[in-house]
Amino acid sequence: MYRDNLIGANAFSRHFSVKDKSRRVLQEQLVLKYNHEEQTLYIKWEGEVSSNELRQGYAHIMYMVLTYKPQKWIMDLQNRLSIEKEDQQWVFKYIFPQVLRAVNKNVFVAIVMPVFAYNSLVNEINGDELIDGDNFMIIHHFLYQEESRRWLHEMAETDLKTA
């Protein structure tokens, strides 16, 4: 089970039921859905998100990862306000390595967000956090969700051919 290393608390202790198909948490700021047909995890953040809310949200996301083991993600961050650099680094340092270990395959993340926000997001990342053994997390930026779906489909097809 995932443990939040920064605050040292069990991250899943009090959040939601696994039976819910559409999870709405954090006062409607985060919506998570897993589409079985597409085998894709959909993540939509909106509004202002504090450090604590970000960590709570990623606890929910990790629960979905542990439940469904999704290789394909669409993260819609178009309407989420910027988060602190420290929080961005926390996601790359603690969450993404956990995701790779849990899924144990390549993971493809399509981030839908404005260009200016994406550039600041990946500016200080060295890439080691996105590798676990032979598995990689590949992150690509898109302005539109449909474009991100096409890319995920192409990546999944390519990944299956090389496996």
C-alpha positions in Angstrom: 0.0 0.0 0.0 1.2 3.5 -0.8 2.4 5.5 2.1 2.8 9.3 2.0 6.5 9.8 2.9 6.2 13.5 3.4 3.5 13.5 6.0 4.0 9.9 7.2 0.3 9.1 7.1 -1.5 6.3 5.4 -2.8 8.0 2.2 -5.9 5.8 1.7 -7.3 5.7 5.2 -10.5 7.8 4.8 -11.4 8.6 1.2 -13.8 6.7 -1.0 -15.3 3.3 -1.9 -13.7 1.3 -4.7 -17.2 0.5 -6.0 -17.8 4.1 -7.2 -17.4 4.4 -10.9 -17.0 8.2 -10.9 -15.2 9.6 -7.9 -15.6 13.2 -7.1 -13.4 14.4 -4.3 -11.8 17.5 -2.9 -14.9 19.6 -3.2 -15.3 18.9 -6.9 -11.7 19.8 -7.7 -10.6 16.3 -8.8 -12.6 13.9 -10.9 -11.2 10.4 -11.5 -12.6 7.8 -14.0 -11.3 4.6 -15.4 -12.6 3.7 -18.8 -12.4 -0.1 -19.1 -13.0 -0.1 -22.9 -10.1 2.3 -23.5 -8.1 1.0 -20.6 -7.4 4.6 -19.7 -7.4 6.5 -16.4 -8.9 10.0 -16.7 -7.8 12.6 -14.2 -9.3 16.1 -14.2 -8.1 18.8 -11.8 -9.8 22.2 -11.5 -9.4 25.4 -9.5 -6.9 26.1 -6.8 -5.3 23.1 -5.1 -3.4 23.4 -1.8 -0.4 21.2 -0.9 -2.6 19.1 1.3 -5.3 18.7 -1.3 -2.8 17.8 -3.9 -1.5 15.0 -1.7 -5.0 13.8 -0.9 -5.8 13.8 -4.6 -2.7 11.8 -5.5 -3.7 9.3 -2.8 -6.9 8.8 -4.7 -5.0 8.5 -8.0 -2.7 5.9 -6.5 -5.7 3.9 -5.3 -6.9 3.9 -8.9 -3.5 2.9 -10.1 -3.3 0.0 -7.6 -6.8 -1.1 -8.6 -6.7 -0.9 -12.4 -2.9 -0.8 -13.3 -3.5 1.7 -16.1 -0.8 2.2 -18.7 -2.7 5.1 -20.4 -3.6 8.3 -18.6 -5.2 11.6 -19.6 -4.6 14.3 -17.1 -6.7 17.4 -17.8 -5.1 20.3 -16.1 -6.5 23.1 -18.3 -8.6 24.6 -15.5 -6.3 23.9 -12.5 -4.4 26.8 -11.2 -0.6 26.5 -10.9 0.8 24.5 -8.0 4.0 25.2 -6.0 7.3 24.0 -7.4 7.8 21.9 -4.2 4.5 20.1 -4.9 5.4 19.5 -8.6 8.7 17.9 -7.4 6.9 15.9 -4.8 4.7 14.3 -7.5 7.8 13.4 -9.6 9.8 12.2 -6.7 7.2 10.1 -4.8 4.2 9.5 -7.0 5.5 8.7 -10.5 8.1 6.1 -9.2 5.3 4.4 -7.2 3.1 4.4 -10.4 5.8 2.6 -12.4 6.4 0.0 -9.7 2.6 -0.6 -9.4 1.9 -0.9 -13.1 5.1 -2.7 -13.8 4.9 -1.7 -17.5 5.5 1.4 -19.5 3.1 4.2 -18.6 1.9 6.9 -21.1 0.7 10.2 -19.6 -1.1 12.7 -21.9 -1.3 16.0 -20.1 -3.8 18.5 -21.4 -2.8 22.0 -20.3 -1.7 25.4 -21.6 1.8 25.5 -23.0 3.1 28.0 -20.5 2.1 25.8 -17.6 3.7 22.7 -19.1 7.0 24.4 -19.6 7.2 25.3 -16.0 6.1 21.8 -14.9 8.9 19.9 -16.6 11.7 22.5 -16.3 13.5 21.0 -13.3 13.1 17.3 -13.9 16.1 15.1 -14.5 14.2 12.1 -15.8 15.4 9.5 -13.3 12.0 9.6 -11.6 10.4 8.4 -14.8 12.4 5.1 -15.1 11.9 1.9 -13.0 14.0 -1.0 -14.3 13.0 -1.6 -17.9 9.8 0.5 -17.6 9.4 4.2 -18.5 6.8 6.8 -17.9 6.5 8.9 -21.0 4.8 12.3 -20.6 3.5 14.3 -23.5 1.7 17.7 -23.6 -1.4 18.4 -25.6 -3.7 21.4 -26.0 -6.8 19.2 -26.7 -8.1 15.9 -25.2 -8.9 14.3 -28.6 -5.3 14.8 -29.7 -4.1 13.2 -26.5 -6.4 10.1 -27.0 -4.9 9.5 -30.5 -1.4 9.7 -29.1 -2.2 7.2 -26.3 -3.7 4.8 -28.8 -0.5 5.1 -30.9 1.8 4.6 -27.9 -0.2 1.6 -26.7 0.0 0.0 -30.1 3.8 0.7 -30.3 4.3 -0.7 -26.8 2.5 -3.9 -27.6 4.6 -4.4 -30.8 7.8 -4.1 -28.9 6.8 -6.3 -26.0 
